[in-house]
Amino acid sequence: MPRIPYLPDADPENGEFADLIQAIRLKRGGQLLHIDRILMHSQPLIKGWAAYLGAVRNDLELDALYRELAILTVSARNNTAYEWHYHKTPFLNAGGNDHQYQALEQPLNARDNSKLFDPVERAVITLALEMTDQPQASEDTVHAARAVLGSDKQVVELVALIAAYNMVSRVINTLDIEIE
């Protein structure tokens, strides 16, 4: 049971807000998710959330596999079943596999698994772990990510994505948002 009640999956009266909710609903295949129905408590929040996380998920140069790998690492480390559940399919669609997905349930072990994860993937996992477990990643970890990702832009995007999904995990976990 969530700590704040879900709002109904109905169109709000406000025109601009109604358009935003309809756009979110369409993106979700016609129905709002529980997280949407919690965020609807604050129009400015859901508007900013949709814009920012939409850009983080869809508009970055960073490869989709690395985005999803980082999201799953954060989700596993923060024990966020909601994100873990919803990001399996995007991870597999981006080129991940079931063995990797299962290994990511224990991200500390996955970080060192050179049979399942290549050097770039291990650098992504390491950065996600460090940023999730402490306020900042080490110089060595950032340097390793820069060395394998190939551009500073991708490193900045990865750092911002990891930070964003730590925020998502904390909102989901603190408000006890349930999987539909």
C-alpha positions as a Markdown table, in Angstrom:
| # | Residue | x | y | z |
|---|---|---|---|---|
| 1 | Met | 0.0 | 0.0 | 0.0 |
| 2 | Pro | 1.5 | 3.4 | -1.0 |
| 3 | Arg | 2.1 | 6.0 | 1.7 |
| 4 | Ile | 0.3 | 8.6 | -0.4 |
| 5 | Pro | -2.9 | 7.5 | -2.3 |
| 6 | Tyr | -2.8 | 7.0 | -6.0 |
| 7 | Leu | -5.0 | 9.5 | -7.8 |
| 8 | Pro | -7.5 | 8.0 | -10.2 |
| 9 | Asp | -6.5 | 7.3 | -13.8 |
| 10 | Ala | -8.8 | 10.1 | -15.1 |
| 11 | Asp | -8.2 | 13.2 | -17.1 |
| 12 | Pro | -7.8 | 16.3 | -15.0 |
| 13 | Glu | -9.9 | 19.4 | -15.7 |
| 14 | Asn | -6.9 | 21.8 | -16.4 |
| 15 | Gly | -6.2 | 21.9 | -20.2 |
| 16 | Glu | -2.4 | 22.0 | -20.2 |
| 17 | Phe | -2.3 | 19.4 | -17.3 |
| 18 | Ala | -4.9 | 17.2 | -19.1 |
| 19 | Asp | -2.7 | 17.3 | -22.3 |
| 20 | Leu | 0.4 | 16.2 | -20.3 |
| 21 | Ile | -1.5 | 13.4 | -18.6 |
| 22 | Gln | -2.9 | 12.2 | -21.9 |
| 23 | Ala | 0.6 | 12.3 | -23.5 |
| 24 | Ile | 1.9 | 10.2 | -20.6 |
| 25 | Arg | -1.0 | 7.8 | -20.9 |
| 26 | Leu | -0.4 | 7.4 | -24.6 |
| 27 | Lys | 3.4 | 6.8 | -24.0 |
| 28 | Arg | 2.4 | 4.1 | -21.5 |
| 29 | Gly | 0.0 | 2.2 | -23.9 |
| 30 | Gly | -3.2 | 3.9 | -22.8 |
| 31 | Gln | -3.0 | 3.6 | -19.0 |
| 32 | Leu | -1.1 | 5.5 | -16.3 |
| 33 | Leu | 1.3 | 3.7 | -14.0 |
| 34 | His | 1.2 | 4.0 | -10.3 |
| 35 | Ile | 4.2 | 6.3 | -10.3 |
| 36 | Asp | 2.3 | 8.7 | -12.6 |
| 37 | Arg | -0.7 | 8.6 | -10.3 |
| 38 | Ile | 1.4 | 9.6 | -7.4 |
| 39 | Leu | 3.3 | 12.3 | -9.2 |
| 40 | Met | -0.1 | 13.8 | -10.4 |
| 41 | His | -0.4 | 15.2 | -6.8 |
| 42 | Ser | 1.9 | 18.0 | -8.0 |
| 43 | Gln | 1.4 | 19.4 | -11.5 |
| 44 | Pro | 4.8 | 21.1 | -11.6 |
| 45 | Leu | 6.5 | 18.0 | -10.4 |
| 46 | Ile | 5.0 | 15.6 | -12.9 |
| 47 | Lys | 5.6 | 18.1 | -15.7 |
| 48 | Gly | 9.3 | 18.5 | -14.9 |
| 49 | Trp | 9.6 | 14.7 | -14.1 |
| 50 | Ala | 8.2 | 13.8 | -17.5 |
| 51 | Ala | 10.4 | 16.2 | -19.4 |
| 52 | Tyr | 13.6 | 15.4 | -17.5 |
| 53 | Leu | 13.3 | 11.7 | -17.4 |
| 54 | Gly | 12.0 | 11.5 | -20.9 |
| 55 | Ala | 15.2 | 13.2 | -22.1 |
| 56 | Val | 17.3 | 11.0 | -19.9 |
| 57 | Arg | 15.7 | 7.9 | -21.2 |
| 58 | Asn | 15.3 | 8.8 | -24.8 |
| 59 | Asp | 17.4 | 11.7 | -26.0 |
| 60 | Leu | 21.0 | 11.0 | -24.8 |
| 61 | Glu | 23.9 | 10.0 | -27.0 |
| 62 | Leu | 24.8 | 7.3 | -24.4 |
| 63 | Asp | 24.0 | 3.8 | -25.7 |
| 64 | Ala | 20.7 | 2.4 | -24.6 |
| 65 | Leu | 22.3 | -0.7 | -23.3 |
| 66 | Tyr | 24.6 | 1.3 | -20.9 |
| 67 | Arg | 21.6 | 3.4 | -19.8 |
| 68 | Glu | 19.6 | 0.4 | -18.9 |
| 69 | Leu | 22.6 | -1.4 | -17.3 |
| 70 | Ala | 23.1 | 1.7 | -15.1 |
| 71 | Ile | 19.3 | 1.9 | -14.2 |
| 72 | Leu | 19.2 | -1.8 | -13.3 |
| 73 | Thr | 22.4 | -1.5 | -11.2 |
| 74 | Val | 20.9 | 1.4 | -9.3 |
| 75 | Ser | 17.6 | -0.4 | -8.9 |
| 76 | Ala | 19.2 | -3.6 | -7.6 |
| 77 | Arg | 21.5 | -1.7 | -5.2 |
| 78 | Asn | 18.5 | 0.4 | -3.9 |
| 79 | Asn | 16.2 | -2.7 | -3.8 |
| 80 | Thr | 13.7 | -0.9 | -6.0 |
| 81 | Ala | 11.5 | -3.8 | -7.3 |
| 82 | Tyr | 9.4 | -1.3 | -9.3 |
| 83 | Glu | 12.3 | -0.1 | -11.5 |
| 84 | Trp | 13.8 | -3.6 | -11.6 |
| 85 | His | 10.5 | -4.9 | -13.0 |
| 86 | Tyr | 9.9 | -2.2 | -15.6 |
| 87 | His | 13.5 | -2.0 | -16.9 |
| 88 | Lys | 14.0 | -5.7 | -17.8 |
| 89 | Thr | 12.4 | -5.5 | -21.2 |
| 90 | Pro | 14.2 | -2.3 | -22.2 |
| 91 | Phe | 17.5 | -3.9 | -21.1 |
| 92 | Leu | 16.9 | -7.0 | -23.2 |
| 93 | Asn | 15.7 | -4.9 | -26.1 |
| 94 | Ala | 18.9 | -2.8 | -25.9 |
| 95 | Gly | 21.1 | -5.9 | -26.2 |
| 96 | Gly | 21.4 | -7.3 | -22.7 |
| 97 | Asn | 20.5 | -10.9 | -22.0 |
| 98 | Asp | 18.8 | -12.9 | -19.3 |
| 99 | His | 22.1 | -14.1 | -17.7 |
| 100 | Gln | 23.2 | -10.5 | -17.3 |
| 101 | Tyr | 19.9 | -9.5 | -15.9 |
| 102 | Gln | 20.0 | -12.3 | -13.3 |
| 103 | Ala | 23.6 | -11.4 | -12.5 |
| 104 | Leu | 22.7 | -7.8 | -11.9 |
| 105 | Glu | 20.6 | -8.8 | -8.9 |
| 106 | Gln | 23.9 | -9.0 | -7.1 |
| 107 | Pro | 25.6 | -5.9 | -8.7 |
| 108 | Leu | 28.8 | -6.2 | -6.6 |
| 109 | Asn | 29.4 | -9.6 | -8.1 |
| 110 | Ala | 28.3 | -8.5 | -11.6 |
| 111 | Arg | 30.9 | -5.7 | -11.5 |
| 112 | Asp | 33.7 | -8.2 | -11.5 |
| 113 | Asn | 32.1 | -10.8 | -13.9 |
| 114 | Ser | 34.3 | -10.6 | -17.0 |
| 115 | Lys | 32.5 | -13.6 | -18.5 |
| 116 | Leu | 29.1 | -11.8 | -18.7 |
| 117 | Phe | 30.1 | -8.1 | -18.9 |
| 118 | Asp | 32.7 | -6.5 | -21.1 |
| 119 | Pro | 35.0 | -3.7 | -19.8 |
| 120 | Val | 32.6 | -0.9 | -20.8 |
| 121 | Glu | 29.7 | -2.6 | -19.0 |
| 122 | Arg | 31.8 | -3.2 | -15.9 |
| 123 | Ala | 32.8 | 0.5 | -15.9 |
| 124 | Val | 29.1 | 1.5 | -16.1 |
| 125 | Ile | 28.2 | -0.9 | -13.2 |
| 126 | Thr | 31.1 | 0.4 | -11.1 |
| 127 | Leu | 30.2 | 4.0 | -11.6 |
| 128 | Ala | 26.5 | 3.3 | -10.8 |
| 129 | Leu | 27.5 | 1.4 | -7.6 |
| 130 | Glu | 29.8 | 4.1 | -6.4 |
| 131 | Met | 27.3 | 6.9 | -7.1 |
| 132 | Thr | 24.6 | 4.9 | -5.4 |
| 133 | Asp | 26.6 | 4.0 | -2.3 |
| 134 | Gln | 28.4 | 7.3 | -1.7 |
| 135 | Pro | 28.1 | 11.0 | -2.5 |
| 136 | Gln | 30.6 | 10.9 | -5.3 |
| 137 | Ala | 32.5 | 8.3 | -7.4 |
| 138 | Ser | 36.2 | 8.1 | -7.1 |
| 139 | Glu | 38.6 | 9.7 | -9.5 |
| 140 | Asp | 39.8 | 6.2 | -10.6 |
| 141 | Thr | 36.2 | 5.2 | -11.4 |
| 142 | Val | 35.4 | 8.4 | -13.4 |
| 143 | His | 38.7 | 8.0 | -15.2 |
| 144 | Ala | 37.9 | 4.4 | -16.1 |
| 145 | Ala | 34.5 | 5.4 | -17.4 |
| 146 | Arg | 36.1 | 8.2 | -19.5 |
| 147 | Ala | 38.6 | 5.7 | -20.9 |
| 148 | Val | 36.0 | 3.2 | -22.2 |
| 149 | Leu | 33.1 | 5.4 | -23.1 |
| 150 | Gly | 35.0 | 7.5 | -25.6 |
| 151 | Ser | 33.6 | 10.9 | -25.0 |
| 152 | Asp | 33.2 | 13.3 | -22.1 |
| 153 | Lys | 29.6 | 13.9 | -23.2 |
| 154 | Gln | 28.7 | 10.3 | -22.6 |
| 155 | Val | 30.4 | 10.3 | -19.2 |
| 156 | Val | 28.3 | 13.4 | -18.2 |
| 157 | Glu | 25.2 | 11.8 | -19.5 |
| 158 | Leu | 25.9 | 8.6 | -17.6 |
| 159 | Val | 26.6 | 10.4 | -14.4 |
| 160 | Ala | 23.3 | 12.4 | -14.8 |
| 161 | Leu | 21.4 | 9.3 | -15.6 |
| 162 | Ile | 22.7 | 7.5 | -12.5 |
| 163 | Ala | 21.9 | 10.5 | -10.3 |
| 164 | Ala | 18.4 | 10.7 | -11.9 |
| 165 | Tyr | 17.6 | 7.0 | -11.2 |
| 166 | Asn | 18.8 | 7.2 | -7.7 |
| 167 | Met | 16.2 | 10.0 | -7.3 |
| 168 | Val | 13.6 | 7.8 | -8.9 |
| 169 | Ser | 14.5 | 4.9 | -6.6 |
| 170 | Arg | 14.2 | 7.0 | -3.5 |
| 171 | Val | 10.8 | 8.4 | -4.5 |
| 172 | Ile | 9.5 | 4.9 | -5.3 |
| 173 | Asn | 10.9 | 3.3 | -2.1 |
| 174 | Thr | 9.9 | 6.1 | 0.2 |
| 175 | Leu | 6.3 | 6.4 | -1.0 |
| 176 | Asp | 6.0 | 2.5 | -1.3 |
| 177 | Ile | 4.9 | 2.7 | -5.0 |
| 178 | Glu | 3.8 | -0.8 | -6.0 |
| 179 | Ile | 4.2 | -2.6 | -9.3 |
| 180 | Glu | 0.8 | -2.7 | -11.1 |
